[in-house]
Amino acid sequence: MDEATVNALERHWEDGWNGRDLATIMAPYADDVVFSSPFVSRLTGDPTQTTITGYDALKAYVADALERAGHVRYRIDNTFVGTDTLILVYTCGDPNGPARTGSDLMRVNADNQIVEWRSHYSFSPDDAPELVRD
């Protein structure tokens, strides 16, 4: 993965979430993207659902997340690059609340579109009510 792709993915992620800009967040995702996060079940209300499949379903999920957690701010602390993957390590949180850490793994295809996005946290979503307003 080249430096330009890494920089673009970092900017789409950080600028998109902090700017509450759905188009910026979604720009690098492929039509067949698969997303997995411990927050999926919390936001969908289905405790058995941990994965979102497909661009349109992910876009709807992200739009809902922006509405329910738009006050949260993100800062990329580190980036790790593999051959076709990128890991963003970040701090997130409500500006008046505790800082939380997380990491997102993104796998890209030959066109540098994200086909897999997996979020990881050092906390349980149930222990971070300030991140998602119900």
C-alpha positions as CSV (number, residue, x, y, z in Angstrom):
1,M,0.0,0.0,0.0
2,D,1.5,3.3,-1.0
3,E,1.8,6.4,1.1
4,A,-0.8,8.4,-0.9
5,T,-3.4,5.7,-0.2
6,V,-2.5,5.6,3.5
7,N,-2.8,9.4,3.8
8,A,-6.1,9.5,1.9
9,L,-7.6,6.7,4.1
10,E,-6.4,8.5,7.3
11,R,-8.0,11.8,6.1
12,H,-11.3,10.2,5.0
13,W,-11.6,8.5,8.4
14,E,-10.5,11.4,10.7
15,D,-11.9,14.3,8.7
16,G,-15.1,12.5,8.0
17,W,-15.9,11.5,11.5
18,N,-14.8,14.8,13.1
19,G,-16.6,16.8,10.4
20,R,-19.7,14.6,10.6
21,D,-19.4,14.2,6.8
22,L,-21.0,11.0,5.6
23,A,-19.8,11.4,2.0
24,T,-16.2,11.8,3.2
25,I,-16.4,8.8,5.5
26,M,-18.0,6.6,2.8
27,A,-15.9,7.6,-0.2
28,P,-13.2,4.9,0.1
29,Y,-15.6,1.9,0.7
30,A,-16.3,-0.8,-1.9
31,D,-19.8,-1.9,-2.8
32,D,-19.2,-5.3,-1.1
33,V,-17.6,-3.9,2.1
34,V,-17.9,-6.0,5.3
35,F,-17.9,-4.1,8.6
36,S,-17.6,-5.6,12.1
37,S,-17.7,-3.8,15.4
38,P,-18.8,-4.3,19.0
39,F,-21.0,-1.3,18.5
40,V,-23.1,-2.8,15.8
41,S,-25.4,-4.7,18.1
42,R,-25.7,-1.6,20.4
43,L,-26.7,0.7,17.5
44,T,-29.0,-1.9,15.7
45,G,-30.6,-3.1,18.9
46,D,-30.0,-6.7,17.8
47,P,-27.5,-8.4,20.3
48,T,-26.8,-11.1,17.7
49,Q,-25.8,-8.7,14.9
50,T,-22.1,-7.8,14.9
51,T,-21.5,-7.3,11.1
52,I,-22.8,-5.0,8.4
53,T,-22.5,-6.1,4.8
54,G,-22.6,-3.9,1.7
55,Y,-22.1,-0.3,1.0
56,D,-25.7,0.8,1.3
57,A,-26.2,-1.0,4.7
58,L,-22.9,0.5,6.0
59,K,-23.9,4.0,4.8
60,A,-27.2,3.7,6.7
61,Y,-25.4,2.5,9.8
62,V,-22.7,5.3,9.6
63,A,-25.5,7.9,9.1
64,D,-27.2,6.6,12.3
65,A,-23.9,6.5,14.2
66,L,-23.2,10.2,13.2
67,E,-26.6,11.2,14.5
68,R,-26.2,9.3,17.8
69,A,-22.5,9.9,18.4
70,G,-21.9,13.1,16.5
71,H,-20.5,14.8,19.6
72,V,-17.6,12.3,19.7
73,R,-14.2,13.5,18.4
74,Y,-11.4,11.3,17.1
75,R,-7.6,11.6,16.9
76,I,-5.4,9.2,15.0
77,D,-2.5,8.3,17.3
78,N,-0.7,5.8,15.1
79,T,-1.0,4.0,11.8
80,F,0.3,0.6,10.9
81,V,0.5,-0.5,7.2
82,G,0.6,-4.0,5.8
83,T,0.5,-5.1,2.2
84,D,-3.2,-4.7,1.7
85,T,-4.2,-3.6,5.2
86,L,-4.1,-0.5,7.4
87,I,-4.6,-0.2,11.1
88,L,-5.6,3.1,12.6
89,V,-5.0,3.4,16.4
90,Y,-7.0,6.3,17.8
91,T,-8.4,8.1,20.8
92,C,-12.0,9.0,20.8
93,G,-14.5,10.5,23.3
94,D,-16.9,13.2,24.2
95,P,-15.0,16.4,24.6
96,N,-16.1,16.6,28.3
97,G,-15.8,12.8,28.9
98,P,-13.1,10.2,29.3
99,A,-10.7,9.4,26.4
100,R,-11.2,6.0,25.0
101,T,-8.8,4.0,22.7
102,G,-9.6,1.9,19.7
103,S,-8.2,0.6,16.5
104,D,-9.7,0.0,13.1
105,L,-8.3,-2.5,10.6
106,M,-9.1,-1.8,7.0
107,R,-8.3,-4.1,4.1
108,V,-8.2,-2.7,0.6
109,N,-8.7,-4.2,-2.8
110,A,-6.5,-3.6,-5.9
111,D,-8.4,-0.3,-6.6
112,N,-7.6,0.9,-3.0
113,Q,-11.2,0.6,-1.9
114,I,-11.9,-0.7,1.5
115,V,-13.5,-4.1,1.4
116,E,-13.2,-5.0,5.1
117,W,-13.4,-2.8,8.1
118,R,-13.0,-4.2,11.6
119,S,-13.2,-2.0,14.8
120,H,-11.6,-3.0,18.1
121,Y,-11.8,-1.3,21.5
122,S,-10.1,-1.5,24.8
123,F,-13.6,-1.2,26.5
124,S,-17.1,-2.7,26.1
125,P,-19.7,-0.5,24.3
126,D,-21.9,-1.0,27.4
127,D,-19.2,0.7,29.5
128,A,-19.1,3.8,27.3
129,P,-22.6,5.3,27.3
130,E,-21.2,8.7,26.5
131,L,-20.1,7.5,23.0
132,V,-23.6,6.7,21.8
133,R,-26.8,8.5,22.6
134,D,-29.8,6.2,22.6
